[in-house]
């Protein structure tokens, strides 16, 4: 499966998850390496651009992404 092209520079993993490597790896396996189209961060990025992705938006927070996107 194709990996998300945003993984390496993702602010969430480089800043918010730096002190939680096990949790970060779990998120990366689930969203970045498998189903990145379901990642809340990717969804907002795809529609509104990187500058509009909240730094505290978790990959699994689809409800919040939906609110941001007006879904």
C-alpha positions, 0 to 999 in steps of 0.5 A: 500500500502507498505511504502518505507523502506528508509523513516525513514532514508532519508537524504532528509527529515531529512535535506533538508525538516526539515524547511518545514514540510507541503511540506515534508508531501506532498512528503511523502504521494505521494512517500514514502507512495504510489508510492515509485518506482516513487521516483527519490531518490529511483530509483537512490538508487535502481540502484546505491546505497545510496551513489550515491543519490545526497542530493539535488535530490527531489523525484519528479525530475524524469528527473534528476534521468533519467540522473543520471541513463543514461536513 
